[in-house]
Amino acid sequence: MKVAVLGAGAIGAYVGAALDRAGADVHLIARGPHLAAMRQHGVRVESPRGDFTARVHATDDPADVGPVDYVFLGLKAHAYAACGPLVAPLLHDTTAVVAAQNGIPWWYFHRHGGPHDGHRVESVDPGGAVSAVLAPERAIGCVVYAATELSGPGVVRHLEGTRFSIGEPDRSASERCRTFAEAMRAGGLKCPVEAELRHDIWIKLLGNISFNPISALARATMRQMCVHSGTRQVIERMMHETLAVAAALGCRPDISVERRLAGAERVGDHRTSTLQDLEAGKPLELDVLLAAVVELAAVTDVPVPTLRTVHALSDLLANPTSQPRSMA
């Protein structure tokens, strides 16, 4: 099995190192000092489950890799539309793209069934730009429950969790999912194949849609947002509105708002990825987390006043010089 990890940051390099341990032919695509370190020393994984080093091929040129069986996509969702030149050399007729993406994916309504089958979510696939680069039929959904960070170039610190849930948009138990899941498990990771992966998407989104933008607006950690009565109430309303949109689309995630808040508070003074990106001057990945759900609320006629308010504020934060965008 030949795998290319496009965007081999903390999560991508961690997955690549695990697949290498499973015997897969792994190629990491990255850039900068991180790439230089991986070329020289391999990927060093520091984990409570045991440290190890994976000596894998690393490059900044996908043409050096050629067509693969799987592309594990570790890029931020806002980079998808522009990744065509990077993806094209990696594809053959049956290459699958495993998209480790937060929020609503571009393939969400591909073979969804029901009244919204084939609907394009403009917030995540503007003008079809992402679908043109990443054909939905190639997509294998992936919801990441592992937490990692780069503690230095070429060094991945695994903090907690090893679960990467995957699934087909059409809910089938495909051979390509089974093969990828077996390799992930052989490398020491959990990789259940879920028929209803969209339920997992909404469970993770329940936290991302609320904590991520509020943390950036308030410059607050997880614990601070949970113990402050005002932000806690805002987050509760955001979560309930999100669950209402999910229900209107046929998904009822098996988790309560109270349980989700309690779990977040236990995380402590952790800064969300959105807050870290804001502090680092990087683009904020809020369209797939928040704008998409506001858009889906309009499609399903679900009132989401709190989500709309937070979206307006966070959109200005992320795009201070842009013109206002309508989310009718």
C-alpha positions in Angstrom: 0.0 0.0 0.0 1.5 3.3 -1.1 0.4 6.4 0.8 1.2 10.1 0.4 0.6 12.5 3.4 0.0 15.9 1.9 0.5 18.4 4.6 2.6 16.4 7.0 2.3 18.6 10.0 1.7 17.2 13.5 -1.3 15.0 12.6 -0.1 14.1 9.2 3.4 13.1 10.3 2.0 11.1 13.2 -0.2 9.1 10.8 2.6 8.7 8.4 4.9 7.4 11.1 2.3 4.9 12.3 1.6 3.7 8.7 5.3 3.2 8.2 5.4 1.0 11.3 2.7 -1.0 9.7 4.8 -1.6 6.6 3.2 0.8 4.2 5.2 2.7 1.6 4.8 6.2 3.1 5.8 9.5 1.6 5.5 12.8 3.6 5.0 16.1 1.7 5.9 19.1 3.7 8.2 22.2 3.6 10.6 24.4 5.6 12.6 23.4 8.6 10.1 20.6 9.4 10.8 19.0 6.1 14.6 19.4 6.4 14.5 17.7 9.8 12.4 14.8 8.6 14.7 14.3 5.7 17.7 14.2 8.0 16.4 12.4 11.0 13.0 10.9 10.1 9.9 11.6 12.2 10.4 11.4 16.0 7.2 10.6 17.8 7.1 11.3 21.6 4.1 9.7 23.2 2.9 8.3 26.5 2.4 5.1 24.6 6.1 4.9 23.8 8.6 7.0 21.7 9.7 5.9 18.3 11.3 7.2 15.1 10.1 6.5 11.6 12.5 6.8 8.7 10.2 7.8 5.9 10.7 9.5 2.5 10.0 13.2 2.8 9.8 15.8 0.0 8.3 19.1 -1.0 7.6 17.9 -4.6 4.7 15.4 -5.1 6.2 14.6 -8.5 9.0 12.8 -6.6 6.3 10.5 -5.2 4.1 9.8 -8.1 0.6 8.1 -8.0 -0.4 6.5 -4.7 -3.2 4.3 -3.4 -4.2 6.8 -0.7 -3.6 10.5 -0.1 -3.9 11.4 3.5 -4.9 15.1 3.5 -3.4 17.0 6.4 -3.9 20.5 5.1 -6.3 23.0 6.6 -9.6 23.1 4.8 -9.1 26.6 3.5 -6.1 25.3 1.5 -8.1 22.6 -0.3 -9.2 24.7 -3.3 -5.6 25.7 -4.2 -4.0 22.3 -3.7 -4.6 21.0 -7.2 -1.0 21.2 -8.4 0.1 19.3 -5.3 -2.6 16.6 -5.5 -2.5 15.9 -9.3 0.8 14.0 -9.4 -0.4 11.7 -6.7 -3.5 10.5 -8.4 -4.3 7.4 -10.5 -7.8 6.2 -11.5 -8.6 4.7 -8.1 -6.6 6.9 -5.6 -8.6 7.6 -2.5 -8.3 10.9 -0.6 -8.6 10.5 3.2 -9.5 14.0 4.4 -8.6 14.6 8.0 -10.8 17.7 8.2 -12.6 19.5 11.0 -16.1 20.8 10.4 -18.4 20.2 7.4 -16.5 18.6 4.6 -16.9 19.5 0.9 -18.3 16.0 0.2 -21.0 16.1 2.9 -24.0 15.7 0.6 -22.3 13.4 -2.0 -24.4 10.3 -2.1 -26.2 11.6 1.0 -29.7 10.5 -0.1 -32.8 12.5 0.7 -33.9 16.0 -0.4 -30.4 17.5 -0.1 -28.5 14.8 -2.1 -25.7 16.5 -4.1 -26.2 19.9 -2.5 -23.0 22.0 -2.6 -22.1 23.9 0.6 -20.9 27.2 -0.7 -18.9 28.1 2.5 -16.7 25.0 2.1 -16.8 24.5 -1.6 -17.1 28.0 -3.1 -18.1 27.8 -6.7 -17.2 24.1 -6.7 -13.5 25.0 -6.5 -12.7 22.2 -4.0 -14.8 19.5 -5.8 -12.9 20.4 -9.0 -9.6 19.6 -7.3 -10.8 16.8 -5.0 -13.5 14.8 -6.7 -16.1 13.8 -4.1 -16.1 10.2 -5.3 -12.4 9.9 -4.2 -13.2 11.1 -0.7 -13.0 8.9 2.4 -14.2 11.0 5.4 -12.0 11.1 8.5 -12.8 12.5 12.0 -9.6 12.9 14.1 -9.8 12.4 17.8 -6.1 12.3 18.4 -4.3 15.4 19.8 -0.7 16.1 18.6 1.6 19.1 18.3 5.0 19.8 16.7 7.4 20.3 19.6 10.2 21.1 17.1 11.0 20.4 13.4 10.6 16.7 12.7 9.3 16.0 16.3 5.7 15.1 17.0 4.4 15.2 20.5 1.4 12.9 20.9 -0.7 14.2 23.7 -3.7 11.9 23.8 -6.1 9.8 21.7 -5.4 7.4 18.8 -8.8 7.3 17.1 -9.3 8.2 13.5 -12.8 7.3 12.5 -13.3 6.9 8.7 -16.2 6.2 6.4 -17.6 6.4 2.9 -20.0 9.2 1.9 -22.5 6.6 0.7 -22.3 4.7 4.1 -21.0 1.5 2.3 -18.5 -0.9 3.9 -15.9 -0.5 1.1 -12.7 -2.5 0.5 -10.7 0.7 0.3 -11.8 1.7 3.8 -11.2 -1.8 5.2 -7.6 -1.8 3.8 -6.7 1.6 5.1 -8.2 0.9 8.5 -6.3 -2.4 8.8 -3.0 -0.5 8.1 -3.8 2.2 10.6 -4.5 -0.5 13.3 -1.3 -2.4 12.4 0.5 0.9 13.1 -1.0 1.2 16.6 -3.9 3.5 15.9 -7.7 3.0 16.3 -9.5 3.3 13.0 -13.1 2.2 13.1 -15.0 2.3 9.8 -18.3 4.1 10.5 -21.3 3.7 8.3 -22.7 6.9 9.7 -19.6 9.0 9.9 -21.7 12.2 9.6 -22.7 11.6 13.3 -19.0 11.7 14.3 -18.6 14.9 12.2 -21.4 16.6 14.2 -20.1 15.3 17.6 -16.7 16.8 17.0 -18.2 19.9 15.4 -20.3 20.5 18.5 -17.1 21.6 20.3 -15.2 23.2 17.4 -18.1 25.4 16.3 -18.3 27.0 19.8 -15.0 26.9 21.5 -12.9 27.8 18.5 -14.4 31.1 17.6 -15.2 32.2 21.2 -11.6 31.4 22.2 -10.3 33.6 19.4 -12.7 36.5 20.2 -12.1 36.3 23.9 -8.4 35.2 23.8 -9.5 32.5 26.3 -8.5 28.9 27.1 -10.9 26.0 27.3 -11.2 26.2 31.1 -11.7 30.0 31.1 -14.6 29.7 28.6 -16.3 27.0 30.6 -16.0 28.6 34.1 -17.0 32.1 33.0 -20.8 32.2 33.3 -21.4 34.5 30.3 -19.3 32.6 27.7 -20.6 29.3 29.1 -24.1 30.4 28.4 -23.2 31.5 24.8 -21.5 28.2 24.2 -24.5 26.3 25.5 -26.8 28.1 23.1 -24.4 27.6 20.2 -24.3 23.9 20.9 -28.1 23.5 21.1 -28.5 25.4 17.8 -25.9 23.2 16.2 -27.7 20.1 17.4 -31.0 21.5 15.9 -29.3 21.9 12.5 -27.9 18.4 12.7 -31.3 16.9 13.5 -32.9 18.7 10.6 -30.4 16.9 8.4 -31.1 13.5 10.0 -28.2 13.4 12.5 -28.7 13.1 16.2 -25.3 12.8 17.8 -25.2 10.7 21.0 -23.8 13.3 23.3 -25.3 15.9 25.6 -24.3 19.6 25.8 -23.6 19.2 29.5 -21.2 16.2 28.9 -19.4 18.1 26.1 -18.9 21.2 28.4 -17.7 19.0 31.3 -15.1 17.3 29.0 -13.9 20.6 27.7 -13.5 22.0 31.2 -11.3 19.0 32.2 -8.9 19.9 29.3 -7.8 22.9 31.4 -5.9 25.9 30.1 -5.5 24.6 26.5 -5.6 27.1 23.7 -7.7 26.0 20.7 -6.1 25.7 17.3 -8.0 28.8 16.2 -6.6 30.9 19.0 -3.1 29.5 18.2 -3.6 30.4 14.5 -4.8 33.9 15.4 -1.7 34.5 17.6 0.6 33.2 14.9 -1.0 35.4 12.2 -2.3 32.5 10.2 -5.7 32.2 8.4 -8.5 31.1 10.7 -10.3 27.9 9.7 -13.8 29.1 10.6 -15.8 28.7 7.3 -16.0 24.9 7.7 -16.7 25.2 11.4 -19.2 28.0 11.7 -20.1 29.6 8.4 -21.1 26.2 6.9 -23.5 25.5 9.7 -25.1 28.9 9.5 -25.5 28.2 5.7 -27.1 24.8 6.5 -29.4 26.4 9.0 -30.8 28.6 6.2 -31.2 25.5 3.9 -33.2 23.7 6.6 -35.1 26.7 8.0 -33.6 26.3 11.5 -33.3 29.5 13.6 -29.7 30.0 14.8 -29.5 33.5 16.2 -26.5 32.9 18.4 -24.5 31.1 15.7 -25.3 34.0 13.4 -24.0 36.6 15.9 -20.8 34.8 16.7 -20.3 34.2 12.9 -20.6 37.9 12.2 -18.0 38.8 14.9 -15.5 36.0 14.1 -15.8 36.7 10.3 -14.8 40.3 10.9 -11.9 39.1 13.1 -10.8 36.7 10.4 -11.4 39.1 7.5 -11.0 42.7 8.8 -10.6 44.3 5.4 -13.3 42.3 3.5 -16.8 43.3 2.5 -19.6 41.8 4.6 -20.8 38.4 3.4 -24.4 37.4 3.4 -25.4 34.1 5.0 -29.1 34.3 4.2 
